[in-house]
Amino acid sequence: MDHKATAARNVLAQILADETAEPKALPLSLLEGITKNFSDELEIGRGGFAVVYKVYIQILITLDLKIHTDANTCW
């Protein structure tokens, strides 16, 4: 996947995390990657203006976990 697609994958992760996010243009290389080159096996619908694909996206989220040494509390 190229640099542009990697950046777009990060944007896609942000969109998925934020329900109020606006649609954004994604590079073809990202779309090819997540649809397995627009595989018929992943096609779940077709209409007058679009084909719908079921895609699986792995999103890695990094969290800082602070554990207090005097209690069983995490924040």
mmCIF file of the N, C-alpha and C atoms, coordinates in Angstrom:
data_MODEL
# 
_entry.id   MODEL 
# 
loop_
_atom_site.group_PDB 
_atom_site.id 
_atom_site.type_symbol 
_atom_site.label_atom_id 
_atom_site.label_alt_id 
_atom_site.label_comp_id 
_atom_site.label_asym_id 
_atom_site.label_entity_id 
_atom_site.label_seq_id 
_atom_site.pdbx_PDB_ins_code 
_atom_site.Cartn_x 
_atom_site.Cartn_y 
_atom_site.Cartn_z 
_atom_site.occupancy 
_atom_site.B_iso_or_equiv 
_atom_site.pdbx_formal_charge 
_atom_site.auth_seq_id 
_atom_site.auth_comp_id 
_atom_site.auth_asym_id 
_atom_site.auth_atom_id 
_atom_site.pdbx_PDB_model_num 
ATOM 1   N N  . MET A 1 1  ? 0.845   -1.167  0.000   1.00 0.00 ? 1  MET A N  1 
ATOM 2   C CA . MET A 1 1  ? 0.000   0.000   0.000   1.00 0.00 ? 1  MET A CA 1 
ATOM 3   C C  . MET A 1 1  ? 0.897   1.238   0.000   1.00 0.00 ? 1  MET A C  1 
ATOM 4   N N  . ASP A 1 2  ? 0.562   2.221   -0.813  1.00 0.00 ? 2  ASP A N  1 
ATOM 5   C CA . ASP A 1 2  ? 1.404   3.405   -0.909  1.00 0.00 ? 2  ASP A CA 1 
ATOM 6   C C  . ASP A 1 2  ? 1.163   4.372   0.253   1.00 0.00 ? 2  ASP A C  1 
ATOM 7   N N  . HIS A 1 3  ? 2.014   5.399   0.322   1.00 0.00 ? 3  HIS A N  1 
ATOM 8   C CA . HIS A 1 3  ? 1.938   6.376   1.418   1.00 0.00 ? 3  HIS A CA 1 
ATOM 9   C C  . HIS A 1 3  ? 0.574   7.056   1.461   1.00 0.00 ? 3  HIS A C  1 
ATOM 10  N N  . LYS A 1 4  ? 0.043   7.394   0.294   1.00 0.00 ? 4  LYS A N  1 
ATOM 11  C CA . LYS A 1 4  ? -1.250  8.067   0.218   1.00 0.00 ? 4  LYS A CA 1 
ATOM 12  C C  . LYS A 1 4  ? -2.352  7.178   0.794   1.00 0.00 ? 4  LYS A C  1 
ATOM 13  N N  . ALA A 1 5  ? -2.298  5.885   0.477   1.00 0.00 ? 5  ALA A N  1 
ATOM 14  C CA . ALA A 1 5  ? -3.305  4.957   0.980   1.00 0.00 ? 5  ALA A CA 1 
ATOM 15  C C  . ALA A 1 5  ? -3.165  4.749   2.481   1.00 0.00 ? 5  ALA A C  1 
ATOM 16  N N  . THR A 1 6  ? -1.930  4.739   2.975   1.00 0.00 ? 6  THR A N  1 
ATOM 17  C CA . THR A 1 6  ? -1.713  4.595   4.413   1.00 0.00 ? 6  THR A CA 1 
ATOM 18  C C  . THR A 1 6  ? -2.295  5.793   5.155   1.00 0.00 ? 6  THR A C  1 
ATOM 19  N N  . ALA A 1 7  ? -2.070  6.978   4.631   1.00 0.00 ? 7  ALA A N  1 
ATOM 20  C CA . ALA A 1 7  ? -2.644  8.184   5.231   1.00 0.00 ? 7  ALA A CA 1 
ATOM 21  C C  . ALA A 1 7  ? -4.168  8.127   5.166   1.00 0.00 ? 7  ALA A C  1 
ATOM 22  N N  . ALA A 1 8  ? -4.695  7.645   4.055   1.00 0.00 ? 8  ALA A N  1 
ATOM 23  C CA . ALA A 1 8  ? -6.142  7.543   3.902   1.00 0.00 ? 8  ALA A CA 1 
ATOM 24  C C  . ALA A 1 8  ? -6.722  6.518   4.864   1.00 0.00 ? 8  ALA A C  1 
ATOM 25  N N  . ARG A 1 9  ? -5.978  5.454   5.136   1.00 0.00 ? 9  ARG A N  1 
ATOM 26  C CA . ARG A 1 9  ? -6.443  4.450   6.098   1.00 0.00 ? 9  ARG A CA 1 
ATOM 27  C C  . ARG A 1 9  ? -6.592  5.099   7.478   1.00 0.00 ? 9  ARG A C  1 
ATOM 28  N N  . ASN A 1 10 ? -5.674  6.000   7.820   1.00 0.00 ? 10 ASN A N  1 
ATOM 29  C CA . ASN A 1 10 ? -5.777  6.724   9.089   1.00 0.00 ? 10 ASN A CA 1 
ATOM 30  C C  . ASN A 1 10 ? -7.004  7.630   9.096   1.00 0.00 ? 10 ASN A C  1 
ATOM 31  N N  . VAL A 1 11 ? -7.259  8.296   7.973   1.00 0.00 ? 11 VAL A N  1 
ATOM 32  C CA . VAL A 1 11 ? -8.455  9.134   7.849   1.00 0.00 ? 11 VAL A CA 1 
ATOM 33  C C  . VAL A 1 11 ? -9.697  8.267   7.975   1.00 0.00 ? 11 VAL A C  1 
ATOM 34  N N  . LEU A 1 12 ? -9.687  7.102   7.351   1.00 0.00 ? 12 LEU A N  1 
ATOM 35  C CA . LEU A 1 12 ? -10.817 6.184   7.426   1.00 0.00 ? 12 LEU A CA 1 
ATOM 36  C C  . LEU A 1 12 ? -11.063 5.757   8.868   1.00 0.00 ? 12 LEU A C  1 
ATOM 37  N N  . ALA A 1 13 ? -10.017 5.480   9.607   1.00 0.00 ? 13 ALA A N  1 
ATOM 38  C CA . ALA A 1 13 ? -10.154 5.113   11.022  1.00 0.00 ? 13 ALA A CA 1 
ATOM 39  C C  . ALA A 1 13 ? -10.800 6.251   11.809  1.00 0.00 ? 13 ALA A C  1 
ATOM 40  N N  . GLN A 1 14 ? -10.413 7.485   11.511  1.00 0.00 ? 14 GLN A N  1 
ATOM 41  C CA . GLN A 1 14 ? -11.003 8.642   12.188  1.00 0.00 ? 14 GLN A CA 1 
ATOM 42  C C  . GLN A 1 14 ? -12.480 8.779   11.840  1.00 0.00 ? 14 GLN A C  1 
ATOM 43  N N  . ILE A 1 15 ? -12.819 8.552   10.581  1.00 0.00 ? 15 ILE A N  1 
ATOM 44  C CA . ILE A 1 15 ? -14.215 8.633   10.150  1.00 0.00 ? 15 ILE A CA 1 
ATOM 45  C C  . ILE A 1 15 ? -15.048 7.586   10.879  1.00 0.00 ? 15 ILE A C  1 
ATOM 46  N N  . LEU A 1 16 ? -14.524 6.374   10.984  1.00 0.00 ? 16 LEU A N  1 
ATOM 47  C CA . LEU A 1 16 ? -15.252 5.304   11.657  1.00 0.00 ? 16 LEU A CA 1 
ATOM 48  C C  . LEU A 1 16 ? -15.421 5.582   13.145  1.00 0.00 ? 16 LEU A C  1 
ATOM 49  N N  . ALA A 1 17 ? -14.469 6.272   13.740  1.00 0.00 ? 17 ALA A N  1 
ATOM 50  C CA . ALA A 1 17 ? -14.539 6.578   15.165  1.00 0.00 ? 17 ALA A CA 1 
ATOM 51  C C  . ALA A 1 17 ? -15.450 7.769   15.453  1.00 0.00 ? 17 ALA A C  1 
ATOM 52  N N  . ASP A 1 18 ? -15.679 8.628   14.466  1.00 0.00 ? 18 ASP A N  1 
ATOM 53  C CA . ASP A 1 18 ? -16.459 9.853   14.657  1.00 0.00 ? 18 ASP A CA 1 
ATOM 54  C C  . ASP A 1 18 ? -17.683 9.820   13.752  1.00 0.00 ? 18 ASP A C  1 
ATOM 55  N N  . GLU A 1 19 ? -18.849 9.584   14.350  1.00 0.00 ? 19 GLU A N  1 
ATOM 56  C CA . GLU A 1 19 ? -20.079 9.468   13.566  1.00 0.00 ? 19 GLU A CA 1 
ATOM 57  C C  . GLU A 1 19 ? -20.475 10.770  12.879  1.00 0.00 ? 19 GLU A C  1 
ATOM 58  N N  . THR A 1 20 ? -19.915 11.897  13.304  1.00 0.00 ? 20 THR A N  1 
ATOM 59  C CA . THR A 1 20 ? -20.263 13.181  12.695  1.00 0.00 ? 20 THR A CA 1 
ATOM 60  C C  . THR A 1 20 ? -19.284 13.581  11.591  1.00 0.00 ? 20 THR A C  1 
ATOM 61  N N  . ALA A 1 21 ? -18.293 12.745  11.312  1.00 0.00 ? 21 ALA A N  1 
ATOM 62  C CA . ALA A 1 21 ? -17.279 13.069  10.298  1.00 0.00 ? 21 ALA A CA 1 
ATOM 63  C C  . ALA A 1 21 ? -17.911 13.138  8.909   1.00 0.00 ? 21 ALA A C  1 
ATOM 64  N N  . GLU A 1 22 ? -17.413 14.051  8.115   1.00 0.00 ? 22 GLU A N  1 
ATOM 65  C CA . GLU A 1 22 ? -17.880 14.220  6.738   1.00 0.00 ? 22 GLU A CA 1 
ATOM 66  C C  . GLU A 1 22 ? -17.211 13.191  5.827   1.00 0.00 ? 22 GLU A C  1 
ATOM 67  N N  . PRO A 1 23 ? -17.871 12.807  4.733   1.00 0.00 ? 23 PRO A N  1 
ATOM 68  C CA . PRO A 1 23 ? -17.238 11.892  3.768   1.00 0.00 ? 23 PRO A CA 1 
ATOM 69  C C  . PRO A 1 23 ? -15.966 12.512  3.195   1.00 0.00 ? 23 PRO A C  1 
ATOM 70  N N  . LYS A 1 24 ? -15.015 11.680  2.871   1.00 0.00 ? 24 LYS A N  1 
ATOM 71  C CA . LYS A 1 24 ? -13.742 12.142  2.305   1.00 0.00 ? 24 LYS A CA 1 
ATOM 72  C C  . LYS A 1 24 ? -13.381 11.256  1.115   1.00 0.00 ? 24 LYS A C  1 
ATOM 73  N N  . ALA A 1 25 ? -12.676 11.847  0.162   1.00 0.00 ? 25 ALA A N  1 
ATOM 74  C CA . ALA A 1 25 ? -12.186 11.077  -0.986  1.00 0.00 ? 25 ALA A CA 1 
ATOM 75  C C  . ALA A 1 25 ? -11.062 10.163  -0.513  1.00 0.00 ? 25 ALA A C  1 
ATOM 76  N N  . LEU A 1 26 ? -11.085 8.911   -0.953  1.00 0.00 ? 26 LEU A N  1 
ATOM 77  C CA . LEU A 1 26 ? -10.052 7.935   -0.598  1.00 0.00 ? 26 LEU A CA 1 
ATOM 78  C C  . LEU A 1 26 ? -9.340  7.488   -1.864  1.00 0.00 ? 26 LEU A C  1 
ATOM 79  N N  . PRO A 1 27 ? -8.042  7.231   -1.796  1.00 0.00 ? 27 PRO A N  1 
ATOM 80  C CA . PRO A 1 27 ? -7.305  6.823   -2.998  1.00 0.00 ? 27 PRO A CA 1 
ATOM 81  C C  . PRO A 1 27 ? -7.725  5.436   -3.482  1.00 0.00 ? 27 PRO A C  1 
ATOM 82  N N  . LEU A 1 28 ? -7.628  5.262   -4.777  1.00 0.00 ? 28 LEU A N  1 
ATOM 83  C CA . LEU A 1 28 ? -7.990  3.996   -5.401  1.00 0.00 ? 28 LEU A CA 1 
ATOM 84  C C  . LEU A 1 28 ? -7.222  2.828   -4.794  1.00 0.00 ? 28 LEU A C  1 
ATOM 85  N N  . SER A 1 29 ? -5.950  3.016   -4.471  1.00 0.00 ? 29 SER A N  1 
ATOM 86  C CA . SER A 1 29 ? -5.150  1.914   -3.923  1.00 0.00 ? 29 SER A CA 1 
ATOM 87  C C  . SER A 1 29 ? -5.712  1.423   -2.591  1.00 0.00 ? 29 SER A C  1 
ATOM 88  N N  . LEU A 1 30 ? -6.255  2.320   -1.772  1.00 0.00 ? 30 LEU A N  1 
ATOM 89  C CA . LEU A 1 30 ? -6.876  1.906   -0.513  1.00 0.00 ? 30 LEU A CA 1 
ATOM 90  C C  . LEU A 1 30 ? -8.150  1.123   -0.791  1.00 0.00 ? 30 LEU A C  1 
ATOM 91  N N  . LEU A 1 31 ? -8.975  1.635   -1.696  1.00 0.00 ? 31 LEU A N  1 
ATOM 92  C CA . LEU A 1 31 ? -10.224 0.951   -2.029  1.00 0.00 ? 31 LEU A CA 1 
ATOM 93  C C  . LEU A 1 31 ? -9.961  -0.429  -2.619  1.00 0.00 ? 31 LEU A C  1 
ATOM 94  N N  . GLU A 1 32 ? -8.944  -0.533  -3.465  1.00 0.00 ? 32 GLU A N  1 
ATOM 95  C CA . GLU A 1 32 ? -8.578  -1.841  -4.020  1.00 0.00 ? 32 GLU A CA 1 
ATOM 96  C C  . GLU A 1 32 ? -8.126  -2.787  -2.916  1.00 0.00 ? 32 GLU A C  1 
ATOM 97  N N  . GLY A 1 33 ? -7.388  -2.260  -1.961  1.00 0.00 ? 33 GLY A N  1 
ATOM 98  C CA . GLY A 1 33 ? -6.892  -3.090  -0.871  1.00 0.00 ? 33 GLY A CA 1 
ATOM 99  C C  . GLY A 1 33 ? -7.996  -3.619  0.025   1.00 0.00 ? 33 GLY A C  1 
ATOM 100 N N  . ILE A 1 34 ? -8.927  -2.762  0.422   1.00 0.00 ? 34 ILE A N  1 
ATOM 101 C CA . ILE A 1 34 ? -9.961  -3.204  1.358   1.00 0.00 ? 34 ILE A CA 1 
ATOM 102 C C  . ILE A 1 34 ? -11.086 -3.986  0.686   1.00 0.00 ? 34 ILE A C  1 
ATOM 103 N N  . THR A 1 35 ? -11.197 -3.898  -0.647  1.00 0.00 ? 35 THR A N  1 
ATOM 104 C CA . THR A 1 35 ? -12.214 -4.684  -1.358  1.00 0.00 ? 35 THR A CA 1 
ATOM 105 C C  . THR A 1 35 ? -11.618 -5.893  -2.077  1.00 0.00 ? 35 THR A C  1 
ATOM 106 N N  . LYS A 1 36 ? -10.350 -6.156  -1.816  1.00 0.00 ? 36 LYS A N  1 
ATOM 107 C CA . LYS A 1 36 ? -9.620  -7.240  -2.499  1.00 0.00 ? 36 LYS A CA 1 
ATOM 108 C C  . LYS A 1 36 ? -9.770  -7.105  -4.012  1.00 0.00 ? 36 LYS A C  1 
ATOM 109 N N  . ASN A 1 37 ? -9.418  -5.920  -4.492  1.00 0.00 ? 37 ASN A N  1 
ATOM 110 C CA . ASN A 1 37 ? -9.490  -5.592  -5.922  1.00 0.00 ? 37 ASN A CA 1 
ATOM 111 C C  . ASN A 1 37 ? -10.925 -5.656  -6.455  1.00 0.00 ? 37 ASN A C  1 
ATOM 112 N N  . PHE A 1 38 ? -11.856 -5.164  -5.654  1.00 0.00 ? 38 PHE A N  1 
ATOM 113 C CA . PHE A 1 38 ? -13.274 -5.136  -6.017  1.00 0.00 ? 38 PHE A CA 1 
ATOM 114 C C  . PHE A 1 38 ? -13.805 -6.543  -6.315  1.00 0.00 ? 38 PHE A C  1 
ATOM 115 N N  . SER A 1 39 ? -13.479 -7.461  -5.417  1.00 0.00 ? 39 SER A N  1 
ATOM 116 C CA . SER A 1 39 ? -13.842 -8.868  -5.559  1.00 0.00 ? 39 SER A CA 1 
ATOM 117 C C  . SER A 1 39 ? -15.360 -9.066  -5.564  1.00 0.00 ? 39 SER A C  1 
ATOM 118 N N  . ASP A 1 40 ? -15.823 -9.894  -6.482  1.00 0.00 ? 40 ASP A N  1 
ATOM 119 C CA . ASP A 1 40 ? -17.237 -10.252 -6.526  1.00 0.00 ? 40 ASP A CA 1 
ATOM 120 C C  . ASP A 1 40 ? -17.673 -10.942 -5.239  1.00 0.00 ? 40 ASP A C  1 
ATOM 121 N N  . GLU A 1 41 ? -16.757 -11.655 -4.596  1.00 0.00 ? 41 GLU A N  1 
ATOM 122 C CA . GLU A 1 41 ? -17.078 -12.364 -3.354  1.00 0.00 ? 41 GLU A CA 1 
ATOM 123 C C  . GLU A 1 41 ? -17.464 -11.405 -2.229  1.00 0.00 ? 41 GLU A C  1 
ATOM 124 N N  . LEU A 1 42 ? -16.958 -10.177 -2.273  1.00 0.00 ? 42 LEU A N  1 
ATOM 125 C CA . LEU A 1 42 ? -17.262 -9.198  -1.230  1.00 0.00 ? 42 LEU A CA 1 
ATOM 126 C C  . LEU A 1 42 ? -18.433 -8.290  -1.594  1.00 0.00 ? 42 LEU A C  1 
ATOM 127 N N  . GLU A 1 43 ? -18.948 -8.435  -2.804  1.00 0.00 ? 43 GLU A N  1 
ATOM 128 C CA . GLU A 1 43 ? -20.072 -7.603  -3.228  1.00 0.00 ? 43 GLU A CA 1 
ATOM 129 C C  . GLU A 1 43 ? -21.334 -8.051  -2.496  1.00 0.00 ? 43 GLU A C  1 
ATOM 130 N N  . ILE A 1 44 ? -22.021 -7.086  -1.861  1.00 0.00 ? 44 ILE A N  1 
ATOM 131 C CA . ILE A 1 44 ? -23.253 -7.424  -1.138  1.00 0.00 ? 44 ILE A CA 1 
ATOM 132 C C  . ILE A 1 44 ? -24.474 -6.703  -1.705  1.00 0.00 ? 44 ILE A C  1 
ATOM 133 N N  . GLY A 1 45 ? -24.269 -5.825  -2.660  1.00 0.00 ? 45 GLY A N  1 
ATOM 134 C CA . GLY A 1 45 ? -25.397 -5.127  -3.253  1.00 0.00 ? 45 GLY A CA 1 
ATOM 135 C C  . GLY A 1 45 ? -24.975 -4.328  -4.470  1.00 0.00 ? 45 GLY A C  1 
ATOM 136 N N  . ARG A 1 46 ? -25.969 -3.999  -5.282  1.00 0.00 ? 46 ARG A N  1 
ATOM 137 C CA . ARG A 1 46 ? -25.698 -3.241  -6.497  1.00 0.00 ? 46 ARG A CA 1 
ATOM 138 C C  . ARG A 1 46 ? -26.944 -2.414  -6.794  1.00 0.00 ? 46 ARG A C  1 
ATOM 139 N N  . GLY A 1 47 ? -26.712 -1.153  -7.152  1.00 0.00 ? 47 GLY A N  1 
ATOM 140 C CA . GLY A 1 47 ? -27.826 -0.273  -7.469  1.00 0.00 ? 47 GLY A CA 1 
ATOM 141 C C  . GLY A 1 47 ? -27.541 0.497   -8.737  1.00 0.00 ? 47 GLY A C  1 
ATOM 142 N N  . GLY A 1 48 ? -28.347 1.503   -8.993  1.00 0.00 ? 48 GLY A N  1 
ATOM 143 C CA . GLY A 1 48 ? -28.184 2.295   -10.195 1.00 0.00 ? 48 GLY A CA 1 
ATOM 144 C C  . GLY A 1 48 ? -26.915 3.127   -10.222 1.00 0.00 ? 48 GLY A C  1 
ATOM 145 N N  . PHE A 1 49 ? -26.408 3.481   -9.063  1.00 0.00 ? 49 PHE A N  1 
ATOM 146 C CA . PHE A 1 49 ? -25.253 4.375   -9.007  1.00 0.00 ? 49 PHE A CA 1 
ATOM 147 C C  . PHE A 1 49 ? -24.049 3.810   -8.273  1.00 0.00 ? 49 PHE A C  1 
ATOM 148 N N  . ALA A 1 50 ? -24.176 2.636   -7.656  1.00 0.00 ? 50 ALA A N  1 
ATOM 149 C CA . ALA A 1 50 ? -23.054 2.148   -6.848  1.00 0.00 ? 50 ALA A CA 1 
ATOM 150 C C  . ALA A 1 50 ? -23.098 0.637   -6.667  1.00 0.00 ? 50 ALA A C  1 
ATOM 151 N N  . VAL A 1 51 ? -21.940 0.108   -6.368  1.00 0.00 ? 51 VAL A N  1 
ATOM 152 C CA . VAL A 1 51 ? -21.801 -1.281  -5.939  1.00 0.00 ? 51 VAL A CA 1 
ATOM 153 C C  . VAL A 1 51 ? -21.381 -1.219  -4.479  1.00 0.00 ? 51 VAL A C  1 
ATOM 154 N N  . VAL A 1 52 ? -21.973 -2.078  -3.641  1.00 0.00 ? 52 VAL A N  1 
ATOM 155 C CA . VAL A 1 52 ? -21.689 -2.076  -2.210  1.00 0.00 ? 52 VAL A CA 1 
ATOM 156 C C  . VAL A 1 52 ? -20.874 -3.313  -1.873  1.00 0.00 ? 52 VAL A C  1 
ATOM 157 N N  . TYR A 1 53 ? -19.769 -3.095  -1.150  1.00 0.00 ? 53 TYR A N  1 
ATOM 158 C CA . TYR A 1 53 ? -18.876 -4.182  -0.751  1.00 0.00 ? 53 TYR A CA 1 
ATOM 159 C C  . TYR A 1 53 ? -18.838 -4.289  0.762   1.00 0.00 ? 53 TYR A C  1 
ATOM 160 N N  . LYS A 1 54 ? -18.759 -5.513  1.239   1.00 0.00 ? 54 LYS A N  1 
ATOM 161 C CA . LYS A 1 54 ? -18.521 -5.743  2.658   1.00 0.00 ? 54 LYS A CA 1 
ATOM 162 C C  . LYS A 1 54 ? -17.014 -5.835  2.832   1.00 0.00 ? 54 LYS A C  1 
ATOM 163 N N  . VAL A 1 55 ? -16.474 -4.984  3.687   1.00 0.00 ? 55 VAL A N  1 
ATOM 164 C CA . VAL A 1 55 ? -15.022 -4.972  3.888   1.00 0.00 ? 55 VAL A CA 1 
ATOM 165 C C  . VAL A 1 55 ? -14.712 -5.130  5.371   1.00 0.00 ? 55 VAL A C  1 
ATOM 166 N N  . TYR A 1 56 ? -13.554 -5.671  5.626   1.00 0.00 ? 56 TYR A N  1 
ATOM 167 C CA . TYR A 1 56 ? -13.069 -5.850  6.985   1.00 0.00 ? 56 TYR A CA 1 
ATOM 168 C C  . TYR A 1 56 ? -11.831 -4.984  7.134   1.00 0.00 ? 56 TYR A C  1 
ATOM 169 N N  . ILE A 1 57 ? -11.865 -4.101  8.097   1.00 0.00 ? 57 ILE A N  1 
ATOM 170 C CA . ILE A 1 57 ? -10.768 -3.170  8.292   1.00 0.00 ? 57 ILE A CA 1 
ATOM 171 C C  . ILE A 1 57 ? -10.213 -3.362  9.693   1.00 0.00 ? 57 ILE A C  1 
ATOM 172 N N  . GLN A 1 58 ? -8.930  -3.616  9.752   1.00 0.00 ? 58 GLN A N  1 
ATOM 173 C CA . GLN A 1 58 ? -8.267  -3.739  11.045  1.00 0.00 ? 58 GLN A CA 1 
ATOM 174 C C  . GLN A 1 58 ? -7.755  -2.359  11.434  1.00 0.00 ? 58 GLN A C  1 
ATOM 175 N N  . ILE A 1 59 ? -8.208  -1.903  12.572  1.00 0.00 ? 59 ILE A N  1 
ATOM 176 C CA . ILE A 1 59 ? -7.799  -0.593  13.056  1.00 0.00 ? 59 ILE A CA 1 
ATOM 177 C C  . ILE A 1 59 ? -7.023  -0.792  14.347  1.00 0.00 ? 59 ILE A C  1 
ATOM 178 N N  . LEU A 1 60 ? -5.821  -0.298  14.355  1.00 0.00 ? 60 LEU A N  1 
ATOM 179 C CA . LEU A 1 60 ? -4.992  -0.389  15.550  1.00 0.00 ? 60 LEU A CA 1 
ATOM 180 C C  . LEU A 1 60 ? -5.076  0.926   16.302  1.00 0.00 ? 60 LEU A C  1 
ATOM 181 N N  . ILE A 1 61 ? -5.398  0.841   17.566  1.00 0.00 ? 61 ILE A N  1 
ATOM 182 C CA . ILE A 1 61 ? -5.514  2.027   18.395  1.00 0.00 ? 61 ILE A CA 1 
ATOM 183 C C  . ILE A 1 61 ? -4.487  1.919   19.510  1.00 0.00 ? 61 ILE A C  1 
ATOM 184 N N  . THR A 1 62 ? -3.716  2.950   19.685  1.00 0.00 ? 62 THR A N  1 
ATOM 185 C CA . THR A 1 62 ? -2.728  2.977   20.755  1.00 0.00 ? 62 THR A CA 1 
ATOM 186 C C  . THR A 1 62 ? -3.302  3.750   21.929  1.00 0.00 ? 62 THR A C  1 
ATOM 187 N N  . LEU A 1 63 ? -3.248  3.149   23.087  1.00 0.00 ? 63 LEU A N  1 
ATOM 188 C CA . LEU A 1 63 ? -3.736  3.790   24.299  1.00 0.00 ? 63 LEU A CA 1 
ATOM 189 C C  . LEU A 1 63 ? -2.617  3.877   25.315  1.00 0.00 ? 63 LEU A C  1 
ATOM 190 N N  . ASP A 1 64 ? -2.628  4.939   26.087  1.00 0.00 ? 64 ASP A N  1 
ATOM 191 C CA . ASP A 1 64 ? -1.739  5.036   27.235  1.00 0.00 ? 64 ASP A CA 1 
ATOM 192 C C  . ASP A 1 64 ? -2.550  4.600   28.445  1.00 0.00 ? 64 ASP A C  1 
ATOM 193 N N  . LEU A 1 65 ? -2.080  3.605   29.144  1.00 0.00 ? 65 LEU A N  1 
ATOM 194 C CA . LEU A 1 65 ? -2.782  3.081   30.306  1.00 0.00 ? 65 LEU A CA 1 
ATOM 195 C C  . LEU A 1 65 ? -1.963  3.407   31.538  1.00 0.00 ? 65 LEU A C  1 
ATOM 196 N N  . LYS A 1 66 ? -2.573  4.139   32.439  1.00 0.00 ? 66 LYS A N  1 
ATOM 197 C CA . LYS A 1 66 ? -1.886  4.528   33.666  1.00 0.00 ? 66 LYS A CA 1 
ATOM 198 C C  . LYS A 1 66 ? -2.474  3.707   34.807  1.00 0.00 ? 66 LYS A C  1 
ATOM 199 N N  . ILE A 1 67 ? -1.643  2.950   35.476  1.00 0.00 ? 67 ILE A N  1 
ATOM 200 C CA . ILE A 1 67 ? -2.090  2.111   36.584  1.00 0.00 ? 67 ILE A CA 1 
ATOM 201 C C  . ILE A 1 67 ? -1.477  2.658   37.866  1.00 0.00 ? 67 ILE A C  1 
ATOM 202 N N  . HIS A 1 68 ? -2.346  3.037   38.760  1.00 0.00 ? 68 HIS A N  1 
ATOM 203 C CA . HIS A 1 68 ? -1.877  3.581   40.036  1.00 0.00 ? 68 HIS A CA 1 
ATOM 204 C C  . HIS A 1 68 ? -1.343  2.439   40.888  1.00 0.00 ? 68 HIS A C  1 
ATOM 205 N N  . THR A 1 69 ? -0.189  2.610   41.477  1.00 0.00 ? 69 THR A N  1 
ATOM 206 C CA . THR A 1 69 ? 0.454   1.521   42.225  1.00 0.00 ? 69 THR A CA 1 
ATOM 207 C C  . THR A 1 69 ? -0.198  1.243   43.570  1.00 0.00 ? 69 THR A C  1 
ATOM 208 N N  . ASP A 1 70 ? -1.002  2.177   44.095  1.00 0.00 ? 70 ASP A N  1 
ATOM 209 C CA . ASP A 1 70 ? -1.623  1.989   45.404  1.00 0.00 ? 70 ASP A CA 1 
ATOM 210 C C  . ASP A 1 70 ? -3.053  1.479   45.326  1.00 0.00 ? 70 ASP A C  1 
ATOM 211 N N  . ALA A 1 71 ? -3.564  1.294   44.140  1.00 0.00 ? 71 ALA A N  1 
ATOM 212 C CA . ALA A 1 71 ? -4.959  0.869   44.015  1.00 0.00 ? 71 ALA A CA 1 
ATOM 213 C C  . ALA A 1 71 ? -5.126  0.055   42.744  1.00 0.00 ? 71 ALA A C  1 
ATOM 214 N N  . ASN A 1 72 ? -6.269  -0.545  42.618  1.00 0.00 ? 72 ASN A N  1 
ATOM 215 C CA . ASN A 1 72 ? -6.600  -1.308  41.416  1.00 0.00 ? 72 ASN A CA 1 
ATOM 216 C C  . ASN A 1 72 ? -7.375  -0.420  40.449  1.00 0.00 ? 72 ASN A C  1 
ATOM 217 N N  . THR A 1 73 ? -6.881  0.762   40.219  1.00 0.00 ? 73 THR A N  1 
ATOM 218 C CA . THR A 1 73 ? -7.569  1.725   39.375  1.00 0.00 ? 73 THR A CA 1 
ATOM 219 C C  . THR A 1 73 ? -6.746  2.001   38.123  1.00 0.00 ? 73 THR A C  1 
ATOM 220 N N  . CYS A 1 74 ? -7.410  2.003   37.003  1.00 0.00 ? 74 CYS A N  1 
ATOM 221 C CA . CYS A 1 74 ? -6.765  2.339   35.733  1.00 0.00 ? 74 CYS A CA 1 
ATOM 222 C C  . CYS A 1 74 ? -7.456  3.563   35.160  1.00 0.00 ? 74 CYS A C  1 
ATOM 223 N N  . TRP A 1 75 ? -6.668  4.457   34.585  1.00 0.00 ? 75 TRP A N  1 
ATOM 224 C CA . TRP A 1 75 ? -7.245  5.594   33.863  1.00 0.00 ? 75 TRP A CA 1 
ATOM 225 C C  . TRP A 1 75 ? -6.312  6.088   32.811  1.00 0.00 ? 75 TRP A C  1 
# 
